[in-house]
Amino acid sequence: MTTQTATSAVPDEQPLLEVSGLSKTYKAKGGGLRPRSRPEVKALHDVSFDIVRGETVGLVGESGSGKSTAASCVLRLVEPDAGSIRFDGIDVRGLPRGELRRLRARMQMVFQDPYGSLDPRFSVRELVEEPLLVHGERDEATRRDRAVQMLERVGLSAAQAERNAHAFSGGQRQRIAIARALVMNPDLVVLDEPVTALDVSVQAQVLNLLTSLQRELNLTYLFIVHDLAVAQYLCHRIAVMYRGEIVELATAQELFARPLHPYTVTLLMAAPVPDPDVMDARRSVFQDPATAQGDGTAQGCPLRPRCPVGAQRAACATSHPALREVAPGHKAACHFPGEMLTTTTAPLGGAPSSL
């Protein structure tokens, strides 16, 4: 499958989802300390983004950057500490539990693990029917018909509906999970790394399925992903996250053509190419987090200990950069946006051209 940048959504349309100032802090686990004595882990800090109808926005970053926490907060599977979440004009954080449950019929999630997210005790039909039953559809024939129709829409047959999930491959299980999420005809689907556990060839099939379903059903996606090649293929816009913050936000086309934040440049440099000299040159540019000295402070830029642009700059040591619009529709949280591309001689390359 050849990588293609998704077509940009209409920029002036009223957002379906608006997230502003989202923050979440956890207490670190273990260590033999009482909860009050455990250090805090800031999973999210002042995260803001929006998604218009029919658009796919990707949250990209390394493990622990806060992508999945942000997605869970959007659905209120995790309660944020601060910030606002508005879905189709509705204040999600202000909803009582009963109203939130009804709203969730319009906001569904596909999880990363197609093996752990499906109960092996139920048939495929029962798994896909279950959301209909939970949300009040009591007519058994209606549930059965809608479940079978959705299974066929994701590429499975009616004859497979009575088999249990353990009889299917990983790619087929993920199709079942997608059918289960879409049977309620949701407006927003949160995709939490839905192809990470799949073989590359199966990834391509599932991504093509998600693309066609979005077009046919006018779906809106929040796509959690760490693979930039996958993000480039599926996403209209991409938000790059580092240590719980969005450090860059732009259209997929602009992000790959002109990355402004040093961390985004690093992610692009991490894309493997069949040339060891190029990979060695890339690795020498940016410090590995295991060898970097210090962690960055709340006052300064959290990336500074690893960053060749800001390591010796006073502004980066004393001032935390805010996410701001550097070019039309292109935001970056950096005091010196775009400078890394002009100072490094290591070839950038970009994401692989195929999956």
The 8 nearest C-alpha neighbors of each residue, nearest first, counted from 0:
[[1, 353, 354, 203, 2, 200, 352, 204],
 [2, 0, 353, 352, 3, 354, 232, 351],
 [3, 1, 232, 353, 352, 0, 4, 231],
 [2, 4, 232, 5, 1, 231, 233, 352],
 [3, 5, 232, 231, 252, 251, 6, 2],
 [6, 4, 235, 234, 233, 3, 232, 7],
 [5, 7, 235, 8, 4, 234, 54, 3],
 [8, 6, 235, 5, 9, 250, 236, 54],
 [7, 9, 54, 10, 6, 235, 53, 51],
 [8, 10, 11, 12, 7, 51, 54, 52],
 [11, 9, 12, 8, 51, 7, 13, 14],
 [12, 10, 9, 13, 14, 51, 8, 52],
 [13, 11, 10, 9, 14, 51, 52, 8],
 [12, 14, 51, 11, 15, 52, 10, 87],
 [15, 13, 51, 50, 16, 49, 12, 17],
 [14, 16, 87, 51, 52, 86, 50, 13],
 [17, 15, 86, 50, 49, 14, 85, 87],
 [18, 16, 49, 85, 84, 48, 14, 86],
 [17, 19, 84, 47, 48, 83, 49, 85],
 [20, 18, 47, 83, 82, 21, 46, 17],
 [21, 19, 45, 82, 46, 47, 22, 83],
 [20, 22, 82, 46, 45, 81, 19, 44],
 [23, 21, 44, 43, 81, 45, 80, 79],
 [22, 24, 43, 80, 79, 42, 41, 44],
 [25, 23, 41, 42, 40, 39, 43, 26],
 [26, 24, 40, 39, 27, 41, 23, 42],
 [25, 27, 39, 40, 37, 38, 28, 34],
 [26, 28, 38, 37, 39, 40, 25, 29],
 [29, 27, 26, 30, 37, 34, 32, 38],
 [30, 28, 31, 32, 27, 37, 33, 34],
 [29, 31, 32, 28, 37, 27, 33, 36],
 [30, 32, 29, 33, 28, 37, 34, 36],
 [33, 31, 30, 37, 36, 34, 29, 35],
 [32, 34, 36, 35, 37, 31, 30, 29],
 [35, 33, 37, 36, 32, 26, 28, 27],
 [36, 34, 33, 37, 32, 26, 38, 39],
 [37, 35, 33, 34, 32, 38, 26, 39],
 [38, 36, 34, 35, 27, 32, 26, 33],
 [39, 37, 27, 26, 36, 40, 35, 25],
 [38, 40, 26, 25, 27, 41, 24, 37],
 [41, 39, 25, 24, 42, 26, 27, 38],
 [40, 42, 24, 43, 23, 39, 25, 243],
 [41, 43, 243, 65, 24, 23, 40, 25],
 [44, 42, 243, 22, 23, 41, 65, 244],
 [43, 45, 22, 244, 243, 46, 21, 23],
 [46, 44, 20, 21, 22, 47, 43, 244],
 [45, 47, 21, 20, 44, 244, 245, 19],
 [48, 46, 19, 18, 20, 45, 21, 49],
 [49, 47, 18, 17, 19, 46, 50, 238],
 [48, 50, 17, 16, 18, 14, 51, 47],
 [51, 49, 16, 14, 15, 54, 56, 52],
 [52, 50, 14, 15, 54, 12, 13, 53],
 [53, 51, 54, 219, 15, 14, 50, 218],
 [52, 54, 219, 218, 217, 51, 55, 8],
 [53, 55, 219, 52, 8, 51, 235, 50],
 [54, 56, 220, 234, 235, 221, 219, 57],
 [57, 55, 236, 221, 234, 237, 222, 235],
 [56, 58, 222, 237, 223, 234, 238, 221],
 [59, 57, 238, 223, 66, 239, 237, 222],
 [60, 58, 239, 225, 224, 240, 57, 238],
 [61, 59, 240, 225, 239, 64, 241, 62],
 [60, 62, 64, 225, 63, 59, 241, 240],
 [63, 61, 64, 60, 225, 65, 66, 242],
 [62, 64, 65, 61, 242, 66, 42, 243],
 [63, 65, 242, 241, 243, 62, 61, 60],
 [66, 64, 243, 68, 42, 63, 67, 43],
 [67, 65, 69, 68, 64, 58, 223, 70],
 [68, 66, 70, 69, 65, 71, 191, 223],
 [69, 67, 71, 65, 70, 66, 72, 42],
 [68, 70, 72, 66, 67, 71, 65, 73],
 [71, 69, 67, 73, 68, 72, 66, 74],
 [70, 72, 76, 68, 74, 77, 73, 69],
 [71, 73, 75, 77, 69, 74, 70, 78],
 [72, 74, 70, 71, 75, 69, 84, 76],
 [75, 73, 71, 72, 76, 70, 106, 103],
 [76, 74, 72, 77, 73, 78, 71, 92],
 [75, 77, 71, 74, 72, 78, 73, 70],
 [78, 76, 72, 75, 71, 79, 68, 74],
 [77, 79, 75, 72, 76, 80, 23, 71],
 [80, 78, 23, 81, 72, 22, 77, 21],
 [79, 81, 23, 22, 78, 24, 82, 21],
 [82, 80, 22, 79, 21, 20, 23, 83],
 [81, 83, 21, 20, 19, 22, 84, 80],
 [82, 84, 19, 18, 21, 85, 20, 92],
 [85, 83, 18, 91, 17, 90, 92, 73],
 [86, 84, 90, 17, 89, 88, 91, 16],
 [85, 87, 16, 89, 88, 15, 17, 91],
 [86, 88, 15, 89, 16, 85, 14, 17],
 [87, 89, 86, 85, 90, 15, 16, 17],
 [90, 88, 86, 85, 87, 91, 84, 94],
 [91, 89, 85, 93, 92, 84, 88, 86],
 [90, 92, 93, 94, 84, 85, 89, 86],
 [93, 91, 90, 94, 84, 83, 75, 85],
 [94, 92, 90, 91, 95, 89, 99, 84],
 [93, 95, 91, 99, 92, 98, 96, 90],
 [96, 94, 98, 97, 99, 93, 92, 100],
 [95, 97, 99, 98, 100, 94, 101, 93],
 [98, 96, 100, 99, 95, 101, 94, 102],
 [99, 97, 101, 100, 96, 95, 94, 102],
 [100, 98, 96, 102, 101, 97, 94, 95],
 [99, 101, 97, 103, 98, 102, 96, 104],
 [100, 102, 98, 99, 103, 104, 97, 134],
 [103, 101, 99, 104, 100, 105, 98, 106],
 [104, 102, 106, 105, 100, 101, 99, 107],
 [103, 105, 102, 106, 101, 183, 185, 107],
 [104, 106, 185, 103, 186, 102, 187, 107],
 [107, 105, 103, 187, 185, 104, 188, 186],
 [106, 108, 188, 180, 189, 185, 187, 105],
 [109, 107, 189, 188, 190, 180, 110, 106],
 [110, 108, 190, 191, 177, 176, 189, 180],
 [111, 109, 191, 112, 193, 108, 190, 116],
 [110, 112, 193, 192, 191, 113, 195, 194],
 [113, 111, 114, 115, 110, 116, 196, 193],
 [112, 114, 173, 172, 116, 115, 169, 111],
 [115, 113, 112, 116, 117, 169, 172, 165],
 [114, 116, 112, 117, 113, 118, 111, 119],
 [115, 117, 113, 114, 112, 118, 110, 176],
 [118, 116, 115, 114, 119, 113, 164, 176],
 [117, 119, 120, 121, 116, 115, 164, 126],
 [120, 118, 121, 164, 165, 117, 163, 122],
 [121, 119, 118, 122, 163, 164, 117, 165],
 [122, 120, 119, 125, 163, 118, 126, 123],
 [121, 123, 163, 125, 161, 162, 124, 126],
 [122, 124, 126, 160, 125, 163, 164, 161],
 [123, 125, 160, 127, 122, 126, 128, 161],
 [126, 124, 128, 122, 123, 127, 121, 129],
 [127, 125, 123, 129, 124, 128, 121, 122],
 [126, 128, 179, 124, 125, 146, 129, 123],
 [129, 127, 125, 131, 126, 146, 142, 130],
 [128, 130, 132, 131, 126, 127, 125, 133],
 [131, 129, 133, 132, 128, 134, 127, 183],
 [132, 130, 134, 136, 129, 128, 133, 135],
 [131, 133, 136, 129, 135, 130, 134, 137],
 [134, 132, 130, 131, 135, 129, 136, 128],
 [135, 133, 131, 132, 130, 136, 101, 104],
 [134, 136, 132, 133, 137, 131, 130, 138],
 [135, 137, 132, 131, 138, 134, 142, 133],
 [138, 136, 135, 139, 132, 142, 131, 141],
 [137, 139, 141, 140, 136, 142, 132, 143],
 [138, 140, 142, 141, 137, 143, 136, 144],
 [141, 139, 143, 142, 138, 144, 145, 137],
 [142, 140, 144, 138, 143, 139, 145, 136],
 [141, 143, 139, 145, 140, 144, 128, 146],
 [142, 144, 140, 146, 141, 145, 139, 147],
 [145, 143, 141, 147, 146, 142, 148, 140],
 [144, 146, 148, 142, 147, 143, 141, 149],
 [145, 147, 143, 149, 148, 144, 127, 128],
 [146, 148, 150, 144, 149, 145, 157, 143],
 [149, 147, 145, 151, 146, 150, 144, 152],
 [148, 150, 152, 146, 151, 147, 178, 145],
 [151, 149, 147, 155, 153, 152, 148, 178],
 [152, 150, 155, 154, 148, 156, 149, 153],
 [151, 153, 149, 150, 154, 148, 155, 178],
 [154, 152, 150, 151, 174, 155, 178, 149],
 [153, 155, 151, 152, 150, 156, 174, 208],
 [156, 154, 151, 150, 153, 159, 157, 152],
 [157, 155, 151, 158, 159, 150, 154, 160],
 [156, 158, 160, 159, 147, 151, 155, 150],
 [157, 159, 156, 160, 161, 162, 155, 147],
 [160, 158, 157, 156, 162, 161, 155, 123],
 [159, 161, 124, 123, 157, 158, 162, 122],
 [162, 160, 122, 159, 123, 124, 163, 158],
 [161, 163, 122, 159, 160, 123, 164, 166],
 [162, 164, 122, 165, 123, 166, 121, 119],
 [163, 165, 166, 119, 167, 123, 122, 172],
 [166, 164, 167, 163, 119, 168, 114, 172],
 [165, 167, 164, 163, 162, 168, 172, 119],
 [168, 166, 165, 164, 171, 172, 169, 163],
 [169, 167, 171, 170, 172, 166, 165, 164],
 [170, 168, 172, 171, 113, 173, 197, 167],
 [169, 171, 173, 172, 168, 201, 174, 197],
 [172, 170, 174, 168, 173, 169, 167, 175],
 [173, 171, 175, 169, 174, 170, 113, 167],
 [172, 174, 176, 113, 170, 175, 171, 177],
 [173, 175, 171, 177, 172, 176, 153, 178],
 [176, 174, 172, 178, 173, 177, 179, 171],
 [177, 175, 173, 179, 174, 178, 109, 172],
 [176, 178, 174, 180, 179, 175, 173, 181],
 [179, 177, 175, 181, 180, 176, 149, 150],
 [178, 180, 127, 176, 177, 182, 181, 175],
 [181, 179, 177, 107, 178, 182, 108, 176],
 [182, 180, 178, 184, 183, 179, 185, 177],
 [181, 183, 184, 179, 180, 178, 149, 146],
 [182, 184, 181, 185, 104, 131, 180, 130],
 [185, 183, 181, 182, 186, 105, 104, 180],
 [186, 184, 105, 183, 106, 187, 181, 104],
 [185, 187, 105, 218, 219, 106, 184, 188],
 [188, 186, 219, 106, 185, 220, 218, 105],
 [187, 189, 107, 220, 108, 106, 219, 190],
 [190, 188, 108, 221, 220, 222, 107, 191],
 [189, 191, 222, 109, 193, 108, 223, 192],
 [190, 192, 223, 110, 111, 193, 109, 189],
 [191, 193, 111, 224, 223, 195, 194, 190],
 [194, 192, 111, 191, 190, 195, 110, 109],
 [195, 193, 197, 202, 196, 192, 111, 205],
 [196, 194, 192, 197, 193, 111, 202, 224],
 [195, 197, 194, 112, 111, 198, 193, 113],
 [198, 196, 194, 195, 202, 201, 199, 170],
 [197, 199, 201, 200, 202, 196, 194, 195],
 [198, 200, 202, 201, 354, 197, 203, 194],
 [199, 201, 203, 202, 198, 204, 354, 197],
 [202, 200, 204, 198, 203, 199, 170, 197],
 [203, 201, 199, 205, 194, 200, 204, 197],
 [202, 204, 206, 201, 200, 205, 207, 0],
 [203, 205, 201, 207, 202, 206, 208, 200],
 [204, 206, 208, 202, 207, 203, 209, 201],
 [207, 205, 209, 203, 208, 204, 202, 210],
 [206, 208, 210, 204, 205, 209, 203, 211],
 [207, 209, 205, 211, 206, 210, 212, 204],
 [210, 208, 206, 212, 207, 211, 213, 205],
 [209, 211, 207, 213, 208, 212, 206, 214],
 [210, 212, 214, 208, 213, 209, 215, 207],
 [213, 211, 215, 209, 214, 210, 216, 208],
 [214, 212, 218, 217, 210, 211, 216, 215],
 [213, 215, 211, 217, 212, 216, 210, 218],
 [214, 216, 212, 213, 217, 211, 218, 210],
 [217, 215, 218, 213, 212, 214, 184, 211],
 [218, 216, 213, 53, 214, 215, 219, 52],
 [219, 217, 213, 53, 216, 186, 187, 220],
 [218, 220, 53, 187, 54, 52, 55, 186],
 [221, 219, 55, 188, 222, 189, 187, 54],
 [220, 222, 189, 56, 55, 57, 190, 188],
 [221, 223, 57, 190, 220, 56, 189, 58],
 [224, 222, 191, 58, 192, 57, 190, 66],
 [225, 223, 192, 59, 226, 58, 222, 230],
 [224, 226, 59, 60, 61, 227, 223, 192],
 [227, 225, 229, 228, 224, 230, 59, 60],
 [226, 228, 230, 229, 350, 231, 225, 59],
 [229, 227, 350, 231, 230, 226, 351, 232],
 [228, 230, 232, 227, 231, 226, 233, 224],
 [231, 229, 227, 234, 233, 232, 228, 57],
 [232, 230, 228, 229, 4, 233, 251, 234],
 [231, 233, 3, 229, 2, 4, 230, 234],
 [232, 234, 230, 231, 5, 229, 235, 210],
 [235, 233, 55, 230, 236, 56, 5, 57],
 [234, 236, 5, 7, 55, 251, 250, 56],
 [237, 235, 250, 56, 251, 234, 249, 57],
 [236, 238, 57, 56, 248, 251, 249, 250],
 [239, 237, 248, 58, 247, 57, 59, 245],
 [238, 240, 59, 247, 245, 246, 60, 58],
 [241, 239, 245, 60, 244, 246, 64, 59],
 [240, 242, 64, 244, 243, 60, 245, 246],
 [243, 241, 64, 244, 65, 240, 63, 42],
 [242, 244, 43, 65, 42, 64, 44, 241],
 [245, 243, 240, 241, 44, 242, 46, 246],
 [244, 246, 240, 239, 247, 46, 238, 241],
 [245, 247, 332, 331, 240, 239, 244, 322],
 [248, 246, 331, 239, 330, 238, 245, 332],
 [249, 247, 238, 330, 237, 329, 239, 331],
 [250, 248, 329, 236, 254, 237, 328, 253],
 [249, 251, 236, 253, 252, 235, 254, 237],
 [252, 250, 236, 254, 253, 235, 237, 231],
 [251, 253, 250, 255, 254, 4, 256, 231],
 [254, 252, 256, 250, 255, 251, 257, 249],
 [255, 253, 258, 251, 257, 252, 256, 249],
 [254, 256, 253, 252, 257, 258, 251, 349],
 [255, 257, 253, 254, 252, 258, 251, 349],
 [258, 256, 254, 253, 255, 259, 337, 340],
 [259, 257, 254, 260, 264, 255, 263, 256],
 [260, 258, 337, 336, 257, 331, 261, 263],
 [259, 261, 263, 262, 336, 258, 331, 333],
 [262, 260, 264, 263, 339, 265, 259, 306],
 [261, 263, 265, 264, 260, 266, 302, 241],
 [264, 262, 266, 265, 260, 261, 258, 267],
 [263, 265, 261, 267, 262, 266, 258, 268],
 [264, 266, 268, 262, 263, 267, 269, 261],
 [267, 265, 263, 269, 268, 264, 262, 270],
 [268, 266, 349, 264, 269, 265, 270, 350],
 [267, 269, 265, 266, 270, 347, 281, 264],
 [268, 270, 266, 267, 271, 265, 281, 278],
 [269, 271, 268, 350, 267, 349, 272, 351],
 [272, 270, 269, 273, 278, 351, 268, 350],
 [271, 273, 274, 270, 278, 277, 351, 275],
 [274, 272, 275, 271, 277, 278, 276, 270],
 [273, 275, 277, 276, 272, 278, 271, 279],
 [276, 274, 278, 277, 279, 273, 272, 280],
 [277, 275, 279, 278, 274, 280, 281, 273],
 [278, 276, 280, 275, 274, 279, 281, 346],
 [277, 279, 275, 281, 280, 276, 282, 274],
 [280, 278, 276, 282, 281, 277, 275, 283],
 [281, 279, 277, 283, 345, 278, 282, 276],
 [280, 282, 278, 279, 283, 345, 284, 268],
 [281, 283, 279, 284, 280, 285, 278, 286],
 [282, 284, 280, 281, 285, 279, 286, 345],
 [285, 283, 282, 281, 286, 280, 307, 343],
 [284, 286, 283, 282, 305, 306, 307, 287],
 [287, 285, 305, 291, 288, 290, 284, 306],
 [286, 288, 289, 290, 291, 285, 305, 282],
 [289, 287, 291, 290, 286, 305, 292, 304],
 [288, 290, 287, 291, 286, 292, 305, 293],
 [291, 289, 288, 287, 292, 286, 305, 293],
 [292, 290, 288, 305, 304, 286, 289, 287],
 [293, 291, 304, 290, 294, 305, 288, 289],
 [294, 292, 304, 295, 291, 296, 303, 305],
 [293, 295, 304, 296, 301, 292, 302, 291],
 [294, 296, 301, 303, 293, 300, 304, 299],
 [297, 295, 299, 298, 301, 294, 300, 316],
 [296, 298, 299, 319, 295, 301, 300, 318],
 [299, 297, 296, 318, 317, 319, 300, 316],
 [300, 298, 317, 319, 318, 316, 296, 315],
 [299, 301, 319, 315, 302, 303, 295, 320],
 [302, 300, 295, 303, 296, 299, 294, 297],
 [303, 301, 300, 305, 304, 306, 295, 262],
 [302, 304, 306, 310, 300, 305, 309, 301],
 [305, 303, 302, 291, 306, 310, 292, 293],
 [306, 304, 286, 303, 291, 302, 285, 307],
 [305, 307, 303, 308, 309, 310, 304, 302],
 [308, 306, 310, 309, 285, 305, 284, 339],
 [309, 307, 306, 310, 339, 338, 261, 311],
 [308, 310, 312, 303, 306, 311, 315, 307],
 [309, 311, 303, 306, 307, 312, 304, 308],
 [310, 312, 309, 313, 308, 315, 316, 307],
 [313, 311, 309, 315, 314, 310, 316, 308],
 [314, 312, 316, 315, 317, 311, 309, 318],
 [313, 315, 317, 316, 318, 312, 334, 299],
 [314, 316, 300, 299, 313, 312, 309, 317],
 [317, 315, 299, 313, 314, 318, 300, 312],
 [316, 318, 299, 298, 314, 315, 313, 319],
 [319, 317, 299, 298, 314, 315, 320, 316],
 [318, 320, 299, 300, 298, 321, 297, 317],
 [321, 319, 332, 333, 334, 318, 300, 322],
 [322, 320, 332, 323, 319, 333, 331, 246],
 [321, 323, 332, 331, 330, 246, 320, 324],
 [324, 322, 330, 331, 321, 325, 332, 329],
 [323, 325, 330, 329, 326, 331, 327, 328],
 [324, 326, 330, 329, 323, 331, 327, 336],
 [325, 327, 329, 324, 328, 330, 323, 331],
 [326, 328, 329, 324, 325, 330, 249, 253],
 [329, 327, 326, 249, 330, 324, 250, 248],
 [328, 330, 249, 326, 327, 324, 248, 325],
 [331, 329, 324, 248, 323, 325, 247, 322],
 [330, 332, 247, 322, 246, 323, 333, 260],
 [333, 331, 322, 246, 321, 320, 323, 247],
 [332, 334, 336, 335, 320, 331, 260, 321],
 [333, 335, 320, 336, 315, 332, 314, 309],
 [336, 334, 333, 338, 337, 308, 309, 260],
 [337, 335, 259, 333, 338, 260, 334, 331],
 [336, 338, 259, 339, 340, 260, 335, 258],
 [337, 339, 341, 340, 336, 335, 342, 308],
 [338, 340, 342, 341, 337, 261, 343, 308],
 [339, 341, 338, 342, 337, 343, 264, 259],
 [340, 342, 338, 339, 343, 337, 344, 308],
 [343, 341, 339, 340, 338, 344, 308, 307],
 [344, 342, 345, 340, 339, 341, 284, 346],
 [343, 345, 346, 342, 341, 340, 280, 347],
 [344, 346, 280, 281, 343, 347, 277, 284],
 [347, 345, 348, 344, 277, 281, 268, 280],
 [348, 346, 268, 349, 345, 267, 264, 281],
 [347, 349, 346, 268, 350, 267, 270, 272],
 [350, 348, 267, 347, 270, 268, 351, 255],
 [349, 351, 228, 270, 227, 267, 352, 348],
 [350, 352, 353, 228, 349, 270, 354, 271],
 [351, 353, 2, 1, 350, 354, 228, 3],
 [354, 352, 1, 2, 351, 0, 228, 350],
 [353, 0, 199, 203, 1, 352, 228, 200]]
